[in-house]
Amino acid sequence: MFDNLREDAASGQYYEEEAKFQPAVGTESSFNAPPSRRILGMTGVQRFIIVFMFFLAVCVIGAMALLVTGKIVF
């Protein structure tokens, strides 16, 4: 099984096969935005949703901090 391992590695026939680019199945984008309009691979709608979730998190954490410090009272 391992008799010709060094000879196989020296021949290099396996490296040429691995070097060919083949896109993964299912990686086609359903959003057809051009690559120049994408940031971190996301479309504008996806970026907006993430920014909106961060905004809500900051508002909730800020409100909790104000309640804990006693700056606002219900």
N, CA, C and O of each residue as an XYZ file, in Angstrom:
296
protein
N       0.819     -1.188      0.000
C       0.000      0.000      0.000
C       0.866      1.258      0.000
O       0.606      2.184     -0.767
N       1.887      1.301      0.846
C       2.740      2.475      0.939
C       4.088      2.278      0.242
O       5.022      3.041      0.490
N       4.205      1.277     -0.616
C       5.482      0.972     -1.242
C       5.956      2.097     -2.156
O       7.128      2.467     -2.101
N       5.099      2.639     -2.977
C       5.499      3.647     -3.959
C       5.031      5.053     -3.560
O       4.753      5.886     -4.423
N       4.950      5.301     -2.291
C       4.426      6.581     -1.830
C       5.322      7.745     -2.255
O       4.819      8.770     -2.715
N       6.633      7.604     -2.110
C       7.555      8.686     -2.500
C       7.547      8.903     -4.006
O       7.622     10.040     -4.472
N       7.459      7.828     -4.761
C       7.433      7.971     -6.216
C       6.152      8.667     -6.671
O       6.181      9.499     -7.578
N       5.048      8.330     -6.051
C       3.795      8.980     -6.405
C       3.830     10.467     -6.061
O       3.341     11.294     -6.831
N       4.401     10.808     -4.918
C       4.483     12.213     -4.517
C       5.434     12.983     -5.419
O       5.196     14.157     -5.702
N       6.506     12.348     -5.875
C       7.480     13.022     -6.729
C       6.938     13.235     -8.142
O       7.362     14.166     -8.827
N       6.029     12.406     -8.581
C       5.520     12.544     -9.944
C       4.694     13.816    -10.116
O       4.681     14.385    -11.208
N       4.009     14.277     -9.079
C       3.274     15.534     -9.127
C       1.967     15.479     -9.877
O       1.352     16.523    -10.096
N       1.519     14.315    -10.277
C       0.286     14.244    -11.035
C      -0.929     14.613    -10.185
O      -1.941     15.055    -10.728
N      -0.853     14.444     -8.887
C      -1.984     14.757     -8.025
C      -2.110     16.257     -7.789
O      -3.218     16.763     -7.610
N      -1.002     16.966     -7.787
C      -1.044     18.400     -7.535
C      -1.711     19.143     -8.682
O      -2.402     20.135     -8.449
N      -1.523     18.693     -9.895
C      -2.146     19.355    -11.031
C      -3.666     19.216    -10.981
O      -4.386     20.137    -11.366
N      -4.147     18.091    -10.518
C      -5.582     17.892    -10.426
C      -6.187     18.765     -9.341
O      -7.298     19.271     -9.507
N      -5.481     18.951     -8.236
C      -5.992     19.755     -7.137
C      -5.964     21.239     -7.457
O      -6.730     22.004     -6.871
N      -5.098     21.668     -8.372
C      -4.929     23.080     -8.653
C      -6.049     23.659     -9.500
O      -6.192     24.879     -9.571
N      -6.838     22.826    -10.138
C      -7.923     23.319    -10.976
C      -9.047     23.867    -10.107
O      -9.435     23.245     -9.118
N      -9.571     25.040    -10.481
C     -10.641     25.676     -9.723
C     -11.986     25.112    -10.141
O     -12.315     25.053    -11.326
N     -12.747     24.702     -9.155
C     -14.095     24.231     -9.405
C     -15.004     24.874     -8.364
O     -14.845     24.626     -7.169
N     -15.953     25.697     -8.802
C     -16.840     26.334     -7.825
C     -17.699     25.299     -7.110
O     -18.085     24.286     -7.693
N     -17.989     25.564     -5.856
C     -18.793     24.650     -5.057
C     -20.234     24.680     -5.534
O     -20.712     25.689     -6.051
N     -20.903     23.581     -5.357
C     -22.294     23.469     -5.776
C     -23.156     24.253     -4.801
O     -22.988     24.140     -3.587
N     -24.078     25.047     -5.329
C     -24.999     25.784     -4.481
C     -24.471     27.116     -3.992
O     -25.099     27.730     -3.130
N     -23.334     27.597     -4.507
C     -22.808     28.874     -4.063
C     -23.226     30.020     -4.958
O     -22.782     31.152     -4.763
N     -24.079     29.744     -5.941
C     -24.551     30.820     -6.795
C     -25.441     31.734     -5.972
O     -26.248     31.266     -5.168
N     -25.299     33.015     -6.168
C     -26.058     33.989     -5.396
C     -27.452     34.157     -5.976
O     -27.625     34.246     -7.192
N     -28.440     34.198     -5.099
C     -29.795     34.467     -5.561
C     -29.979     35.961     -5.801
O     -30.891     36.370     -6.520
N     -29.115     36.773     -5.201
C     -29.130     38.205     -5.440
C     -28.117     38.490     -6.533
O     -26.965     38.069     -6.426
N     -28.510     39.179     -7.557
C     -27.634     39.407     -8.698
C     -26.972     40.776     -8.645
O     -26.829     41.429     -9.679
N     -26.569     41.220     -7.469
C     -25.867     42.491     -7.349
C     -24.444     42.312     -7.873
O     -23.829     41.268     -7.657
N     -23.926     43.315     -8.552
C     -22.552     43.194     -9.045
C     -21.565     43.120     -7.881
O     -21.846     43.662     -6.812
N     -20.418     42.465     -8.061
C     -19.461     42.305     -6.972
C     -18.977     43.629     -6.389
O     -18.626     43.686     -5.211
N     -18.950     44.691     -7.188
C     -18.467     45.971     -6.680
C     -19.444     46.576     -5.679
O     -19.042     47.423     -4.881
N     -20.701     46.176     -5.694
C     -21.703     46.720     -4.782
C     -21.846     45.883     -3.522
O     -22.705     46.173     -2.689
N     -21.039     44.869     -3.365
C     -21.134     44.010     -2.200
C     -20.024     44.338     -1.208
O     -18.882     44.582     -1.597
N     -20.369     44.341      0.067
C     -19.401     44.512      1.138
C     -19.484     43.258      1.993
O     -20.560     42.909      2.479
N     -18.381     42.589      2.178
C     -18.314     41.325      2.912
C     -19.231     40.271      2.312
O     -19.699     39.376      3.016
N     -19.487     40.376      1.015
C     -20.296     39.377      0.327
C     -21.782     39.502      0.584
O     -22.535     38.578      0.276
N     -22.236     40.637      1.148
C     -23.650     40.798      1.468
C     -24.269     41.870      0.580
O     -23.593     42.793      0.126
N     -25.553     41.727      0.348
C     -26.284     42.735     -0.411
C     -26.702     43.859      0.535
O     -26.488     43.783      1.745
N     -27.295     44.891     -0.034
C     -27.714     46.029      0.767
C     -28.775     45.675      1.795
O     -28.755     46.187      2.914
N     -29.706     44.799      1.419
C     -30.765     44.395      2.352
C     -30.185     43.614      3.519
O     -30.585     43.822      4.665
N     -29.254     42.724      3.241
C     -28.633     41.943      4.304
C     -27.840     42.839      5.251
O     -27.890     42.651      6.467
N     -27.107     43.812      4.707
C     -26.359     44.748      5.554
C     -27.305     45.579      6.409
O     -27.017     45.827      7.580
N     -28.438     46.018      5.840
C     -29.401     46.808      6.596
C     -29.962     46.016      7.775
O     -30.097     46.558      8.873
N     -30.288     44.749      7.562
C     -30.835     43.924      8.638
C     -29.828     43.773      9.768
O     -30.200     43.847     10.939
N     -28.563     43.563      9.438
C     -27.535     43.422     10.475
C     -27.347     44.733     11.231
O     -27.234     44.727     12.457
N     -27.312     45.859     10.515
C     -27.151     47.158     11.173
C     -28.361     47.454     12.062
O     -28.206     47.996     13.156
N     -29.556     47.104     11.602
C     -30.753     47.326     12.401
C     -30.728     46.486     13.681
O     -31.134     46.966     14.740
N     -30.257     45.235     13.596
C     -30.151     44.395     14.792
C     -29.130     44.967     15.763
O     -29.362     44.937     16.972
N     -28.008     45.488     15.276
C     -27.032     46.148     16.153
C     -27.645     47.381     16.812
O     -27.417     47.629     17.996
N     -28.421     48.152     16.053
C     -29.071     49.338     16.599
C     -30.012     48.964     17.742
O     -30.005     49.606     18.792
N     -30.827     47.919     17.533
C     -31.731     47.492     18.595
C     -30.974     46.993     19.822
O     -31.387     47.256     20.952
N     -29.886     46.284     19.615
C     -29.088     45.792     20.735
C     -28.512     46.954     21.538
O     -28.513     46.918     22.768
N     -28.022     47.979     20.853
C     -27.463     49.145     21.546
C     -28.557     49.871     22.324
O     -28.320     50.316     23.446
N     -29.743     49.997     21.749
C     -30.847     50.661     22.451
C     -31.250     49.889     23.705
O     -31.458     50.489     24.759
N     -31.361     48.585     23.604
C     -31.760     47.773     24.758
C     -30.690     47.815     25.840
O     -31.016     47.971     27.017
N     -29.429     47.680     25.470
C     -28.342     47.724     26.463
C     -28.271     49.098     27.108
O     -28.040     49.205     28.313
N     -28.468     50.150     26.321
C     -28.467     51.498     26.886
C     -29.604     51.718     27.853
O     -29.413     52.326     28.906
N     -30.794     51.230     27.511
C     -31.943     51.372     28.406
C     -31.722     50.607     29.708
O     -32.066     51.094     30.785
N     -31.143     49.401     29.607
C     -30.847     48.640     30.826
C     -29.817     49.355     31.684
O     -29.931     49.366     32.910
N     -28.809     49.952     31.053
C     -27.794     50.678     31.814
C     -28.411     51.878     32.525
O     -28.063     52.161     33.672
N     -29.317     52.584     31.864
C     -29.981     53.729     32.503
C     -30.860     53.282     33.670
O     -30.931     53.966     34.691
N     -31.527     52.142     33.523
C     -32.334     51.636     34.617
C     -31.477     51.199     35.813
O     -31.841     51.455     36.961
N     -30.374     50.559     35.555
C     -29.504     50.075     36.617
C     -28.874     51.240     37.374
O     -28.760     51.190     38.599
N     -28.473     52.265     36.675
C     -27.829     53.404     37.336
C     -28.832     54.351     37.966
O     -28.435     55.267     38.687
N     -30.121     54.161     37.718
C     -31.146     54.987     38.338
C     -31.371     56.323     37.653
O     -31.974     57.215     38.250
N     -30.915     56.490     36.439
C     -31.109     57.739     35.702
C     -32.540     57.891     35.234
O     -33.039     59.010     35.110
N     -33.220     56.756     34.968
C     -34.636     56.789     34.636
C     -35.358     55.804     35.543
O     -34.801     54.777     35.933
N     -36.592     56.123     35.872
C     -37.377     55.274     36.771
C     -38.774     55.141     36.181
O     -39.339     56.104     35.661
N     -39.329     53.917     36.273
C     -40.699     53.713     35.806
C     -41.642     53.935     36.953
O     -42.855     53.815     36.787
